[in-house]
Amino acid sequence: MFLYTYKLFRHNMKSKTILFGVILTVLFSFNVFSQSADEIISKYTDAIGGKANWDAVKSMKVTGYMNIMNMDIPYTQYVKRQGLWLVEVQVQGMKIIQAYDGASGWMINPMMGSKKPEKTDEETTKTYKANTLIGGKLLNVKEMEYAVELVGTEQVDGKEVFNIKLTDKDGKVSNYYIETSTFLIYKSTSSFIRSGSEFTSETVFSNYTKVNDILIPFIQDQRLGGAQTSNQMITVDKIEINAKIDDKIFVMPAE
């Protein structure tokens, strides 16, 4: 009798152990899927250094190069709160400038046949304005009152990611694929209109590097598709946090 009772006890305990393991697995899976977009964005923010450390960044100067068609093209980017952005690119001895002065966008592109500064069109200006957000759109969701939605989890290039859909006030939709293991952005996708044509943009982020107290991807592998298809690899050499930047450089020069 004792032996039978003991075997029954072991059988029940084994069944309960298996059941308990299944419950844990289900609970774990439920926790992964039940996280809201806000919770995931909060964990992403913590992963890249935390909101307080990013709020302490008032300006950034970034230097590096873009590899396009096997050519390394140096660039310097300046961004400053509130809403100032400029990038200089050196191509075959010519300087290309793109900028946003806090209210409007402008550019100088001698490769287009003119060295005169010109105002950018509405769609291009929106893109420039988005570049003024230190840390990017996802870090500034609440301040900018963007709409976010957790599409779900999926596999991207063999990585399990959360797919976060972000819609800004202009109605532009971007998708951010955040690794479930690190809460860092692995990839982003978006679409935009340029000169009447629609383009898609896909960027893969890697080589996250700590600068002061924040984490920044030093490599961006970009693919543009649509009317034209092109690839470029952007590599950061140096980032200066709270660099002294004169506001005058963001102002469009007189013709």
Summary of the structure (lengths in Angstrom):
residues: 255
radius of gyration: 23.9
end to end distance: 101.9
largest distance: 101.9
contacts: 706
relative contact order: 0.15
helix: 28%
strand: 46%
